[in-house]
């Protein structure tokens, strides 16, 4: 693991990709370790909740279109 990962917080893009990978269940062990070494889990939680909310809203919209409601 590089020094950058130990001392510098992850960028928004890295957090987004990490959460997306975790949601699909394909995150590497190296990235998981990098994420758990961050100071705060708050950015991961907020992005994760937002992504799940968008997913659920998307499903609701698709079902409404198919059902005709």
PyMOL Python script that loads the backbone (N, CA, C, O; Angstrom):
from pymol import cmd

cmd.read_pdbstr("""\
ATOM      1  N   UNK A   1       0.855  -1.183   0.000  1.00  0.00           N
ATOM      2  CA  UNK A   1       0.000   0.000   0.000  1.00  0.00           C
ATOM      3  C   UNK A   1       0.896   1.241   0.000  1.00  0.00           C
ATOM      4  O   UNK A   1       1.921   1.266   0.682  1.00  0.00           O
ATOM      5  N   UNK A   2       0.525   2.236  -0.739  1.00  0.00           N
ATOM      6  CA  UNK A   2       1.363   3.419  -0.874  1.00  0.00           C
ATOM      7  C   UNK A   2       1.133   4.389   0.267  1.00  0.00           C
ATOM      8  O   UNK A   2       0.148   4.285   0.998  1.00  0.00           O
ATOM      9  N   UNK A   3       2.061   5.341   0.415  1.00  0.00           N
ATOM     10  CA  UNK A   3       1.928   6.371   1.450  1.00  0.00           C
ATOM     11  C   UNK A   3       0.689   7.218   1.247  1.00  0.00           C
ATOM     12  O   UNK A   3       0.063   7.648   2.215  1.00  0.00           O
ATOM     13  N   UNK A   4       0.331   7.461   0.000  1.00  0.00           N
ATOM     14  CA  UNK A   4      -0.828   8.293  -0.301  1.00  0.00           C
ATOM     15  C   UNK A   4      -2.080   7.741   0.369  1.00  0.00           C
ATOM     16  O   UNK A   4      -2.884   8.497   0.914  1.00  0.00           O
ATOM     17  N   UNK A   5      -2.240   6.442   0.327  1.00  0.00           N
ATOM     18  CA  UNK A   5      -3.433   5.825   0.891  1.00  0.00           C
ATOM     19  C   UNK A   5      -3.467   5.881   2.409  1.00  0.00           C
ATOM     20  O   UNK A   5      -4.538   5.806   3.013  1.00  0.00           O
ATOM     21  N   UNK A   6      -2.298   6.012   3.030  1.00  0.00           N
ATOM     22  CA  UNK A   6      -2.261   6.010   4.484  1.00  0.00           C
ATOM     23  C   UNK A   6      -2.490   7.394   5.089  1.00  0.00           C
ATOM     24  O   UNK A   6      -2.964   7.497   6.220  1.00  0.00           O
ATOM     25  N   UNK A   7      -2.161   8.460   4.355  1.00  0.00           N
ATOM     26  CA  UNK A   7      -2.186   9.782   4.953  1.00  0.00           C
ATOM     27  C   UNK A   7      -3.176  10.744   4.333  1.00  0.00           C
ATOM     28  O   UNK A   7      -3.558  11.724   4.974  1.00  0.00           O
ATOM     29  N   UNK A   8      -3.595  10.500   3.126  1.00  0.00           N
ATOM     30  CA  UNK A   8      -4.457  11.432   2.435  1.00  0.00           C
ATOM     31  C   UNK A   8      -5.871  10.862   2.339  1.00  0.00           C
ATOM     32  O   UNK A   8      -6.038   9.696   1.981  1.00  0.00           O
ATOM     33  N   UNK A   9      -6.888  11.659   2.650  1.00  0.00           N
ATOM     34  CA  UNK A   9      -8.250  11.146   2.532  1.00  0.00           C
ATOM     35  C   UNK A   9      -8.582  10.814   1.081  1.00  0.00           C
ATOM     36  O   UNK A   9      -8.022  11.396   0.152  1.00  0.00           O
ATOM     37  N   UNK A  10      -9.488   9.883   0.908  1.00  0.00           N
ATOM     38  CA  UNK A  10      -9.916   9.503  -0.427  1.00  0.00           C
ATOM     39  C   UNK A  10     -10.694  10.643  -1.062  1.00  0.00           C
ATOM     40  O   UNK A  10     -11.378  11.406  -0.379  1.00  0.00           O
ATOM     41  N   UNK A  11     -10.580  10.746  -2.380  1.00  0.00           N
ATOM     42  CA  UNK A  11     -11.344  11.761  -3.111  1.00  0.00           C
ATOM     43  C   UNK A  11     -12.800  11.313  -3.206  1.00  0.00           C
ATOM     44  O   UNK A  11     -13.130  10.157  -2.944  1.00  0.00           O
ATOM     45  N   UNK A  12     -13.648  12.239  -3.580  1.00  0.00           N
ATOM     46  CA  UNK A  12     -15.069  11.917  -3.731  1.00  0.00           C
ATOM     47  C   UNK A  12     -15.256  10.815  -4.761  1.00  0.00           C
ATOM     48  O   UNK A  12     -16.079   9.919  -4.575  1.00  0.00           O
ATOM     49  N   UNK A  13     -14.490  10.879  -5.850  1.00  0.00           N
ATOM     50  CA  UNK A  13     -14.590   9.856  -6.891  1.00  0.00           C
ATOM     51  C   UNK A  13     -14.182   8.480  -6.341  1.00  0.00           C
ATOM     52  O   UNK A  13     -14.841   7.481  -6.631  1.00  0.00           O
ATOM     53  N   UNK A  14     -13.111   8.424  -5.557  1.00  0.00           N
ATOM     54  CA  UNK A  14     -12.672   7.153  -4.970  1.00  0.00           C
ATOM     55  C   UNK A  14     -13.721   6.597  -4.017  1.00  0.00           C
ATOM     56  O   UNK A  14     -13.961   5.390  -3.993  1.00  0.00           O
ATOM     57  N   UNK A  15     -14.348   7.468  -3.231  1.00  0.00           N
ATOM     58  CA  UNK A  15     -15.391   7.023  -2.311  1.00  0.00           C
ATOM     59  C   UNK A  15     -16.590   6.502  -3.094  1.00  0.00           C
ATOM     60  O   UNK A  15     -17.148   5.458  -2.756  1.00  0.00           O
ATOM     61  N   UNK A  16     -16.988   7.226  -4.142  1.00  0.00           N
ATOM     62  CA  UNK A  16     -18.118   6.807  -4.969  1.00  0.00           C
ATOM     63  C   UNK A  16     -17.862   5.435  -5.595  1.00  0.00           C
ATOM     64  O   UNK A  16     -18.726   4.559  -5.551  1.00  0.00           O
ATOM     65  N   UNK A  17     -16.682   5.252  -6.175  1.00  0.00           N
ATOM     66  CA  UNK A  17     -16.360   3.972  -6.804  1.00  0.00           C
ATOM     67  C   UNK A  17     -16.239   2.852  -5.770  1.00  0.00           C
ATOM     68  O   UNK A  17     -16.589   1.705  -6.048  1.00  0.00           O
ATOM     69  N   UNK A  18     -15.751   3.181  -4.599  1.00  0.00           N
ATOM     70  CA  UNK A  18     -15.626   2.191  -3.542  1.00  0.00           C
ATOM     71  C   UNK A  18     -17.002   1.711  -3.074  1.00  0.00           C
ATOM     72  O   UNK A  18     -17.229   0.514  -2.898  1.00  0.00           O
ATOM     73  N   UNK A  19     -17.914   2.665  -2.878  1.00  0.00           N
ATOM     74  CA  UNK A  19     -19.267   2.312  -2.443  1.00  0.00           C
ATOM     75  C   UNK A  19     -19.979   1.515  -3.529  1.00  0.00           C
ATOM     76  O   UNK A  19     -20.653   0.529  -3.231  1.00  0.00           O
ATOM     77  N   UNK A  20     -19.838   1.928  -4.777  1.00  0.00           N
ATOM     78  CA  UNK A  20     -20.469   1.223  -5.888  1.00  0.00           C
ATOM     79  C   UNK A  20     -19.934  -0.209  -5.984  1.00  0.00           C
ATOM     80  O   UNK A  20     -20.704  -1.151  -6.173  1.00  0.00           O
ATOM     81  N   UNK A  21     -18.626  -0.368  -5.855  1.00  0.00           N
ATOM     82  CA  UNK A  21     -18.024  -1.705  -5.883  1.00  0.00           C
ATOM     83  C   UNK A  21     -18.528  -2.564  -4.730  1.00  0.00           C
ATOM     84  O   UNK A  21     -18.812  -3.749  -4.904  1.00  0.00           O
ATOM     85  N   UNK A  22     -18.635  -1.964  -3.567  1.00  0.00           N
ATOM     86  CA  UNK A  22     -19.112  -2.704  -2.397  1.00  0.00           C
ATOM     87  C   UNK A  22     -20.569  -3.119  -2.568  1.00  0.00           C
ATOM     88  O   UNK A  22     -20.948  -4.221  -2.171  1.00  0.00           O
ATOM     89  N   UNK A  23     -21.388  -2.248  -3.154  1.00  0.00           N
ATOM     90  CA  UNK A  23     -22.797  -2.585  -3.368  1.00  0.00           C
ATOM     91  C   UNK A  23     -22.953  -3.759  -4.329  1.00  0.00           C
ATOM     92  O   UNK A  23     -23.861  -4.575  -4.174  1.00  0.00           O
ATOM     93  N   UNK A  24     -22.068  -3.844  -5.319  1.00  0.00           N
ATOM     94  CA  UNK A  24     -22.102  -4.962  -6.261  1.00  0.00           C
ATOM     95  C   UNK A  24     -21.347  -6.182  -5.742  1.00  0.00           C
ATOM     96  O   UNK A  24     -21.432  -7.260  -6.329  1.00  0.00           O
ATOM     97  N   UNK A  25     -20.612  -6.017  -4.650  1.00  0.00           N
ATOM     98  CA  UNK A  25     -19.897  -7.130  -4.048  1.00  0.00           C
ATOM     99  C   UNK A  25     -18.605  -7.494  -4.749  1.00  0.00           C
ATOM    100  O   UNK A  25     -18.167  -8.643  -4.679  1.00  0.00           O
ATOM    101  N   UNK A  26     -17.985  -6.535  -5.427  1.00  0.00           N
ATOM    102  CA  UNK A  26     -16.768  -6.832  -6.176  1.00  0.00           C
ATOM    103  C   UNK A  26     -15.571  -5.995  -5.722  1.00  0.00           C
ATOM    104  O   UNK A  26     -14.603  -5.862  -6.470  1.00  0.00           O
ATOM    105  N   UNK A  27     -15.616  -5.443  -4.543  1.00  0.00           N
ATOM    106  CA  UNK A  27     -14.533  -4.593  -4.073  1.00  0.00           C
ATOM    107  C   UNK A  27     -13.323  -5.437  -3.697  1.00  0.00           C
ATOM    108  O   UNK A  27     -13.454  -6.497  -3.086  1.00  0.00           O
ATOM    109  N   UNK A  28     -12.150  -4.952  -4.071  1.00  0.00           N
ATOM    110  CA  UNK A  28     -10.926  -5.683  -3.769  1.00  0.00           C
ATOM    111  C   UNK A  28     -10.568  -5.523  -2.290  1.00  0.00           C
ATOM    112  O   UNK A  28     -10.988  -4.579  -1.621  1.00  0.00           O
ATOM    113  N   UNK A  29      -9.787  -6.469  -1.816  1.00  0.00           N
ATOM    114  CA  UNK A  29      -9.338  -6.434  -0.422  1.00  0.00           C
ATOM    115  C   UNK A  29      -8.483  -5.195  -0.160  1.00  0.00           C
ATOM    116  O   UNK A  29      -8.576  -4.584   0.905  1.00  0.00           O
ATOM    117  N   UNK A  30      -7.653  -4.829  -1.131  1.00  0.00           N
ATOM    118  CA  UNK A  30      -6.785  -3.656  -0.983  1.00  0.00           C
ATOM    119  C   UNK A  30      -7.612  -2.375  -0.810  1.00  0.00           C
ATOM    120  O   UNK A  30      -7.297  -1.544   0.042  1.00  0.00           O
ATOM    121  N   UNK A  31      -8.650  -2.219  -1.602  1.00  0.00           N
ATOM    122  CA  UNK A  31      -9.489  -1.020  -1.489  1.00  0.00           C
ATOM    123  C   UNK A  31     -10.310  -1.029  -0.201  1.00  0.00           C
ATOM    124  O   UNK A  31     -10.530   0.018   0.407  1.00  0.00           O
ATOM    125  N   UNK A  32     -10.758  -2.207   0.209  1.00  0.00           N
ATOM    126  CA  UNK A  32     -11.495  -2.293   1.466  1.00  0.00           C
ATOM    127  C   UNK A  32     -10.617  -1.878   2.636  1.00  0.00           C
ATOM    128  O   UNK A  32     -11.062  -1.145   3.520  1.00  0.00           O
ATOM    129  N   UNK A  33      -9.378  -2.340   2.646  1.00  0.00           N
ATOM    130  CA  UNK A  33      -8.446  -1.948   3.711  1.00  0.00           C
ATOM    131  C   UNK A  33      -8.180  -0.450   3.681  1.00  0.00           C
ATOM    132  O   UNK A  33      -8.140   0.198   4.727  1.00  0.00           O
ATOM    133  N   UNK A  34      -7.997   0.104   2.476  1.00  0.00           N
ATOM    134  CA  UNK A  34      -7.772   1.545   2.332  1.00  0.00           C
ATOM    135  C   UNK A  34      -8.950   2.325   2.910  1.00  0.00           C
ATOM    136  O   UNK A  34      -8.765   3.319   3.613  1.00  0.00           O
ATOM    137  N   UNK A  35     -10.154   1.865   2.608  1.00  0.00           N
ATOM    138  CA  UNK A  35     -11.347   2.563   3.073  1.00  0.00           C
ATOM    139  C   UNK A  35     -11.487   2.511   4.590  1.00  0.00           C
ATOM    140  O   UNK A  35     -11.886   3.497   5.209  1.00  0.00           O
ATOM    141  N   UNK A  36     -11.163   1.374   5.189  1.00  0.00           N
ATOM    142  CA  UNK A  36     -11.304   1.239   6.636  1.00  0.00           C
ATOM    143  C   UNK A  36     -10.230   2.001   7.409  1.00  0.00           C
ATOM    144  O   UNK A  36     -10.350   2.175   8.622  1.00  0.00           O
ATOM    145  N   UNK A  37      -9.185   2.457   6.721  1.00  0.00           N
ATOM    146  CA  UNK A  37      -8.150   3.243   7.386  1.00  0.00           C
ATOM    147  C   UNK A  37      -8.461   4.737   7.383  1.00  0.00           C
ATOM    148  O   UNK A  37      -7.691   5.524   7.934  1.00  0.00           O
ATOM    149  N   UNK A  38      -9.554   5.134   6.784  1.00  0.00           N
ATOM    150  CA  UNK A  38      -9.942   6.542   6.759  1.00  0.00           C
ATOM    151  C   UNK A  38     -10.446   6.954   8.139  1.00  0.00           C
ATOM    152  O   UNK A  38     -10.857   6.112   8.937  1.00  0.00           O
ATOM    153  N   UNK A  39     -10.411   8.236   8.408  1.00  0.00           N
ATOM    154  CA  UNK A  39     -10.797   8.739   9.727  1.00  0.00           C
ATOM    155  C   UNK A  39     -12.275   8.570  10.019  1.00  0.00           C
ATOM    156  O   UNK A  39     -12.655   8.173  11.120  1.00  0.00           O
ATOM    157  N   UNK A  40     -13.112   8.872   9.031  1.00  0.00           N
ATOM    158  CA  UNK A  40     -14.545   8.889   9.281  1.00  0.00           C
ATOM    159  C   UNK A  40     -15.303   8.041   8.257  1.00  0.00           C
ATOM    160  O   UNK A  40     -15.019   8.118   7.062  1.00  0.00           O
ATOM    161  N   UNK A  41     -16.250   7.244   8.709  1.00  0.00           N
ATOM    162  CA  UNK A  41     -17.077   6.479   7.769  1.00  0.00           C
ATOM    163  C   UNK A  41     -18.230   7.302   7.195  1.00  0.00           C
ATOM    164  O   UNK A  41     -18.965   6.817   6.334  1.00  0.00           O
ATOM    165  N   UNK A  42     -18.394   8.533   7.661  1.00  0.00           N
ATOM    166  CA  UNK A  42     -19.538   9.351   7.262  1.00  0.00           C
ATOM    167  C   UNK A  42     -19.677   9.531   5.751  1.00  0.00           C
ATOM    168  O   UNK A  42     -20.784   9.360   5.241  1.00  0.00           O
ATOM    169  N   UNK A  43     -18.620   9.867   5.002  1.00  0.00           N
ATOM    170  CA  UNK A  43     -18.795  10.017   3.550  1.00  0.00           C
ATOM    171  C   UNK A  43     -19.278   8.730   2.879  1.00  0.00           C
ATOM    172  O   UNK A  43     -20.089   8.768   1.954  1.00  0.00           O
ATOM    173  N   UNK A  44     -18.773   7.603   3.354  1.00  0.00           N
ATOM    174  CA  UNK A  44     -19.181   6.317   2.787  1.00  0.00           C
ATOM    175  C   UNK A  44     -20.654   6.038   3.089  1.00  0.00           C
ATOM    176  O   UNK A  44     -21.391   5.564   2.224  1.00  0.00           O
ATOM    177  N   UNK A  45     -21.073   6.332   4.307  1.00  0.00           N
ATOM    178  CA  UNK A  45     -22.467   6.123   4.684  1.00  0.00           C
ATOM    179  C   UNK A  45     -23.407   7.018   3.891  1.00  0.00           C
ATOM    180  O   UNK A  45     -24.437   6.560   3.398  1.00  0.00           O
ATOM    181  N   UNK A  46     -23.057   8.289   3.768  1.00  0.00           N
ATOM    182  CA  UNK A  46     -23.918   9.225   3.044  1.00  0.00           C
ATOM    183  C   UNK A  46     -24.044   8.850   1.572  1.00  0.00           C
ATOM    184  O   UNK A  46     -25.148   8.848   1.027  1.00  0.00           O
ATOM    185  N   UNK A  47     -22.936   8.535   0.929  1.00  0.00           N
ATOM    186  CA  UNK A  47     -22.980   8.152  -0.483  1.00  0.00           C
ATOM    187  C   UNK A  47     -23.712   6.823  -0.648  1.00  0.00           C
ATOM    188  O   UNK A  47     -24.481   6.656  -1.594  1.00  0.00           O
ATOM    189  N   UNK A  48     -23.484   5.887   0.251  1.00  0.00           N
ATOM    190  CA  UNK A  48     -24.174   4.595   0.186  1.00  0.00           C
ATOM    191  C   UNK A  48     -25.677   4.747   0.330  1.00  0.00           C
ATOM    192  O   UNK A  48     -26.435   4.143  -0.429  1.00  0.00           O
ATOM    193  N   UNK A  49     -26.115   5.540   1.286  1.00  0.00           N
ATOM    194  CA  UNK A  49     -27.555   5.766   1.478  1.00  0.00           C
ATOM    195  C   UNK A  49     -28.150   6.461   0.261  1.00  0.00           C
ATOM    196  O   UNK A  49     -29.245   6.109  -0.178  1.00  0.00           O
ATOM    197  N   UNK A  50     -27.442   7.444  -0.289  1.00  0.00           N
ATOM    198  CA  UNK A  50     -27.945   8.145  -1.472  1.00  0.00           C
ATOM    199  C   UNK A  50     -28.051   7.191  -2.665  1.00  0.00           C
ATOM    200  O   UNK A  50     -29.037   7.232  -3.402  1.00  0.00           O
ATOM    201  N   UNK A  51     -27.056   6.344  -2.858  1.00  0.00           N
ATOM    202  CA  UNK A  51     -27.091   5.407  -3.989  1.00  0.00           C
ATOM    203  C   UNK A  51     -28.229   4.405  -3.844  1.00  0.00           C
ATOM    204  O   UNK A  51     -28.891   4.077  -4.828  1.00  0.00           O
ATOM    205  N   UNK A  52     -28.459   3.922  -2.645  1.00  0.00           N
ATOM    206  CA  UNK A  52     -29.565   2.987  -2.426  1.00  0.00           C
ATOM    207  C   UNK A  52     -30.901   3.684  -2.631  1.00  0.00           C
ATOM    208  O   UNK A  52     -31.824   3.096  -3.195  1.00  0.00           O
ATOM    209  N   UNK A  53     -31.021   4.939  -2.176  1.00  0.00           N
ATOM    210  CA  UNK A  53     -32.256   5.692  -2.367  1.00  0.00           C
ATOM    211  C   UNK A  53     -32.536   5.898  -3.855  1.00  0.00           C
ATOM    212  O   UNK A  53     -33.672   5.725  -4.299  1.00  0.00           O
ATOM    213  N   UNK A  54     -31.520   6.263  -4.624  1.00  0.00           N
ATOM    214  CA  UNK A  54     -31.700   6.429  -6.077  1.00  0.00           C
ATOM    215  C   UNK A  54     -32.092   5.108  -6.731  1.00  0.00           C
ATOM    216  O   UNK A  54     -32.930   5.091  -7.633  1.00  0.00           O
ATOM    217  N   UNK A  55     -31.502   4.014  -6.292  1.00  0.00           N
ATOM    218  CA  UNK A  55     -31.831   2.703  -6.832  1.00  0.00           C
ATOM    219  C   UNK A  55     -33.296   2.359  -6.565  1.00  0.00           C
ATOM    220  O   UNK A  55     -34.011   1.926  -7.468  1.00  0.00           O
ATOM    221  N   UNK A  56     -33.735   2.552  -5.331  1.00  0.00           N
ATOM    222  CA  UNK A  56     -35.131   2.254  -4.978  1.00  0.00           C
ATOM    223  C   UNK A  56     -36.085   3.165  -5.741  1.00  0.00           C
ATOM    224  O   UNK A  56     -37.099   2.696  -6.258  1.00  0.00           O
ATOM    225  N   UNK A  57     -35.782   4.448  -5.820  1.00  0.00           N
ATOM    226  CA  UNK A  57     -36.637   5.371  -6.576  1.00  0.00           C
ATOM    227  C   UNK A  57     -36.695   4.979  -8.054  1.00  0.00           C
ATOM    228  O   UNK A  57     -37.752   5.067  -8.679  1.00  0.00           O
ATOM    229  N   UNK A  58     -35.584   4.554  -8.604  1.00  0.00           N
ATOM    230  CA  UNK A  58     -35.567   4.092  -9.990  1.00  0.00           C
ATOM    231  C   UNK A  58     -36.451   2.879 -10.190  1.00  0.00           C
ATOM    232  O   UNK A  58     -37.181   2.791 -11.177  1.00  0.00           O
ATOM    233  N   UNK A  59     -36.386   1.942  -9.252  1.00  0.00           N
ATOM    234  CA  UNK A  59     -37.247   0.761  -9.347  1.00  0.00           C
ATOM    235  C   UNK A  59     -38.717   1.137  -9.248  1.00  0.00           C
ATOM    236  O   UNK A  59     -39.545   0.602  -9.984  1.00  0.00           O
ATOM    237  N   UNK A  60     -39.047   2.052  -8.345  1.00  0.00           N
ATOM    238  CA  UNK A  60     -40.439   2.490  -8.206  1.00  0.00           C
ATOM    239  C   UNK A  60     -40.917   3.130  -9.502  1.00  0.00           C
ATOM    240  O   UNK A  60     -42.037   2.864  -9.938  1.00  0.00           O
ATOM    241  N   UNK A  61     -40.103   3.956 -10.119  1.00  0.00           N
ATOM    242  CA  UNK A  61     -40.487   4.622 -11.373  1.00  0.00           C
ATOM    243  C   UNK A  61     -40.688   3.591 -12.496  1.00  0.00           C
ATOM    244  O   UNK A  61     -41.631   3.699 -13.280  1.00  0.00           O
ATOM    245  N   UNK A  62     -39.804   2.603 -12.566  1.00  0.00           N
ATOM    246  CA  UNK A  62     -39.945   1.561 -13.592  1.00  0.00           C
ATOM    247  C   UNK A  62     -41.225   0.767 -13.382  1.00  0.00           C
ATOM    248  O   UNK A  62     -41.948   0.495 -14.341  1.00  0.00           O
ATOM    249  N   UNK A  63     -41.509   0.396 -12.158  1.00  0.00           N
ATOM    250  CA  UNK A  63     -42.712  -0.380 -11.874  1.00  0.00           C
ATOM    251  C   UNK A  63     -43.958   0.437 -12.204  1.00  0.00           C
ATOM    252  O   UNK A  63     -44.918  -0.099 -12.757  1.00  0.00           O
ATOM    253  N   UNK A  64     -43.954   1.725 -11.872  1.00  0.00           N
ATOM    254  CA  UNK A  64     -45.109   2.575 -12.193  1.00  0.00           C
ATOM    255  C   UNK A  64     -45.318   2.650 -13.704  1.00  0.00           C
ATOM    256  O   UNK A  64     -46.456   2.621 -14.173  1.00  0.00           O
ATOM    257  N   UNK A  65     -44.242   2.743 -14.460  1.00  0.00           N
ATOM    258  CA  UNK A  65     -44.352   2.776 -15.919  1.00  0.00           C
ATOM    259  C   UNK A  65     -44.911   1.474 -16.482  1.00  0.00           C
ATOM    260  O   UNK A  65     -45.748   1.484 -17.384  1.00  0.00           O
ATOM    261  N   UNK A  66     -44.443   0.367 -15.947  1.00  0.00           N
ATOM    262  CA  UNK A  66     -44.879  -0.946 -16.448  1.00  0.00           C
ATOM    263  C   UNK A  66     -46.332  -1.207 -16.081  1.00  0.00           C
ATOM    264  O   UNK A  66     -47.106  -1.701 -16.901  1.00  0.00           O
ATOM    265  N   UNK A  67     -46.702  -0.876 -14.853  1.00  0.00           N
ATOM    266  CA  UNK A  67     -48.068  -1.114 -14.378  1.00  0.00           C
ATOM    267  C   UNK A  67     -49.032  -0.102 -14.979  1.00  0.00           C
ATOM    268  O   UNK A  67     -50.216  -0.394 -15.145  1.00  0.00           O
ATOM    269  N   UNK A  68     -48.537   1.072 -15.301  1.00  0.00           N
ATOM    270  CA  UNK A  68     -49.384   2.097 -15.904  1.00  0.00           C
ATOM    271  C   UNK A  68     -49.991   3.030 -14.875  1.00  0.00           C
ATOM    272  O   UNK A  68     -51.053   3.606 -15.111  1.00  0.00           O
ATOM    273  N   UNK A  69     -49.339   3.186 -13.751  1.00  0.00           N
ATOM    274  CA  UNK A  69     -49.877   4.026 -12.686  1.00  0.00           C
ATOM    275  C   UNK A  69     -49.292   5.320 -12.670  1.00  0.00           C
ATOM    276  O   UNK A  69     -49.643   6.146 -11.828  1.00  0.00           O
TER     277      UNK A  69
END
""", "prot")
cmd.dss("prot")
cmd.show_as("cartoon", "prot")
cmd.util.cbc("prot")
cmd.orient("prot")
